[in-house]
Each structure stands twice: as structure tokens, then as C-alpha cells.
Amino acid sequence: MQTVAGDCAKTNLLSFDAAALTQWVADIGQKPFRARQLLKWLHQRTATDFEGMTDLAKEFRAQLESLACIQTLPILRDHLSADGTRKWLLDAGQANAIETVFIPEDDRGTLCISSQAGCTVACRFCSTGHQGFARNLTTDEIIGQLHMANRLLDQPVTNVVMMGMGEPLLNFDALVPALRLMLDDNAYGLSRRRVTVSTSGVVPMMDRLAQACPVALAVSLHAPDDALRNDLVPINKKYPLADLMAACRRYLQVAPRDFITFEYVMLDGVNDQPEQAWALIELVRRHDVYCKFNLIPFNPFPQSGLRSSPRSTIRQFATLLSDAGIVTTIRKTRGDDIDAACGQLAGDITDKTQIRQRLSEQAAARPTDQPIAFRRRAP
């Protein structure tokens, strides 16, 4: 496996999970225990070269030096928010850059990791989606974000959320080895409950994740019915709510938590009415999906044509869900002064699709005063 960005043309050892590293070590004539030693140096000690791996034989270190490298994406910018949130802009090559965000708390440190340079899903409320799409990240580029953060931060990363740029499940083959490294006791040793994959609802890949590496799952829901969700989350046209709810129910059979987290961005006059809260309650009850709702204040950007719901509306919406017995939280906005809050990650993307143009045309065709009108049910 070769690195994509940077000047190393050797095998990047951050590309390998434990099984693949063991095989690679065997292929170069070394014993399996060497792979365990390497794994700890790479991920627990966040090594950046082989010379410092002092418990490895000198001959083995020389062999590693000739065949392999340890490389993460170069840092272009490092921003620190007033609230302690930290955001890195990383060079993904060919005029592309991705973003990684660390959110410190008293009892934990959460790293938000990107999986793609851009995104093809093109959700209306997401700044990343309006940038278009360049390419999938490789395994070393995904896990390299965690390697970098643990190397640079004063506190450890205790939680990982795959909620950065991109749809993780559309980069499945690179994602799963990275997840396995996050969980491996010889690497980062995180529990399955502390690693979350967020998806817009790629149903077949949800089923594959359940079999390959079941971690905590967050689903970007954002609407209680297909008509509205088709507009906000276009992938719903391919995987409508009935199919998505069935996939959530299947995932719960193996999930490390006994609930699915539904992410719900609050959009003024679009999806924040009491009738829509009741429709959400009806939706999850009808499909028997045990869940938690995480209400997200929208972080506006000009191209969206959307507004954030007032705080009073968000609180009322949360109360309706809570009164129905559904655990509901309101996400605290962090890092918005450095554009590191939910939905704000954009990076720099050389769009290889027509997503950016299509979204611009759709935005121009909508009325500016009311992007999507919610039709109340007749009494």
C-alpha cells in the first residue's frame, strides 16, 4: 500500500490493521511477535520513525527503514477555538485538503475524523456537501488523523466519531481496517461504545458494518417523512425511511449500545414544528427502533439558504420527544468561531463531480424566503 500525499513512496505501515501487519511482517521474513511490537510503537507510542524503536533488533529496524514509512497527512493549518476546540486542515494532495476536529471535555476528548475529501451525498445543510467530492481517503489517511492527534495533544483521545468530511460507509473498505485499529488493544484500545460511525443511511453498508465491525451508530435523520428527507438528505430517494428503519433494527441486534442515535439538525420553519416531533415519535414507534435523538442547532452558511431554529423552538421540540419517553439531547455548539462546528467542515476540495454545480442550480430555483414549506396536516 502506497501513501497518497507526501514524499514517501514506500509502504506506509499506518495502512495495516493487526492482521494485515502480521502478514506483511511474515512476508518480509520476520516472526509474528514483531507485528505486535510494531503495532504498539505505531499507535500507542505514535512513533514517526524506526530509529527510536529500541526494543527491535537493529537489523529489523534497518529492514523497516528500507521498505516502509510512517506518514500522516501534512498539516496546513492548526486552529484553536476560544472554547478549546482544535481544528487541523490537512493536505490530501492534488489541491485537496480535509479537516479534523478535537473537542475537549472534562471527562473525555472526542476526535471528529474525516473519511473522504468532500462528499457525494450532498445534504442541503452540510457545508462539506456543497464542496463537491474529490476522492476517498485511504486507511492510513483515516487512522493517521488519530495518530496525529494523540501525538500533538496534551490529553488523550478517548472517543472517536466518524462525523467529519464525507460519508464513511461509502468508503467502507478503507474505513473498517481503521476502525479495527481504533479497537485493537495493541493499538488504540478504544471500546466499541466509544467509536461512532455516522451515516446518512447507506442501508447495505449498515448491514455490512454490523457483520464486519459493529461500533456505535449514528444516523443522520433530519426529517420525519420521505418527502422532506428526499430534499434534505438526497440519499433517501434510494434508501427511504422504511428501509432505513429496518436496517437500524437489524443493526441493534449486534450494536455495542442498545440504541441508535438519530442526529437531527434543527432548521427554522423546515423540520422543527411540533407536528414533525410527533411524526418522529410515530416513526420510531411504528418501526420499533429503540433510539436517542441528538438535536443539532444548525450552523448557517450562505449557500444553504437555511436558517437555524430559535433556541426556544429547539427546547420545545426536545421536550415533546422527551415527554414521549425518548432520550433527547441538544448538542452544544463547539468551535463555531473557527468553523469547526457540526456541518461546517469544508476543507478545500477539487470537485470531480457536478455536485457543486447541481446544488447551486437547485438553490437558485428555490424561493429565498422559505426554502421548504412544511405543510401542516388538516385537522
C-alpha positions, 0 to 999 in steps of 0.5 A: 500500500502506497501513501497518497500525499507526501514524499514517501513512496514506500509502504506506509505501515499506518495502512495495516490493521493487526492482521494485515501487519502480521502478514506483511511482517511474515512476508518480509521474513520476520516472526509474528511477535514483531507485528505486535511490537510494531503495532504498539510503537505505531499507535500507542507510542505514535512513533514517526520513525524506526530509529527510536524503536529500541526494543527491535533488533537493529537489523529489523529496524534497518529492514523497516527503514528500507521498505516502509514509512510512517506518514500522516497527512501534512498539516496546513493549518492548526486552529484553536477555538476560544472554547478549546476546540482544535481544528487541523486542515490537512493536505490530501494532495492534488489541491485537496485538503480535509479537516479534523476536529478535537473537542475537549471535555472534562471527562473525555476528548472526542476526535471528529475524523474525516473519511473522504475529501468532500462528499457525494451525498450532498445534504442541503445543510452540510457545508462539506456537501456543497464542496463537491467530492474529490476522492476517498481517503485511504486507511492510513489517511483515516487512522493517521488523523488519530495518530496525529492527534494523540501525538500533538495533544496534551490529553488523550483521545478517548472517543472517536466519531466518524462525523467529519468530511464525507460519508464513511460507509461509502468508503467502507473498505478503507474505513473498517481496517481503521476502525479495527485499529481504533479497537485493537488493544495493541493499538488504540484500545478504544471500546466499541461504545466509544467509536461512532460511525455516522451515516446518512443511511447507506442501508447495505453498508449498515448491514455490512458494518454490523457483520464486519465491525459493529461500533456505535451508530449514528444516523443522520435523520433530519426529517420525519417523512420521505418527502422532506428527507428526499430534499434534505438528505438526497440519499433517501430517494434510494434508501427511504425511511422504511428501509432505513428503519429496518436496517437500524433494527437489524443493526441493534441486534449486534450494536455495542449500545442498545440504541441508535442515535438519530442526529437531527439538525434543527432548521427554522420553519423546515423540520422543527414544528411540533407536528414533525416531533410527533411524526418522529415519535410515530416513526420510531414507534411504528418501526420499533427502533429503540433510539436517542435523538441528538438535536443539532442547532444548525450552523448557517452558511450562505449557500444553504439558504437555511436558517437555524431554529430559535433556541426556544423552538429547539427546547420545545421540540426536545421536550415533546420527544422527551415527554414521549419517553425518548432520550433527547439531547441538544448538542452544544455548539463547539468551535463555531468561531473557527468553523469547526462546528457540526456541518461546517467542515469544508476543507478545500476540495477539487470537485470531480463531480457536478455536485457543486454545480447541481446544488447551486442550480437547485438553490437558485430555483428555490424561493429565498424566503422559505426554502421548504414549506412544511405543510401542516396536516388538516385537522 
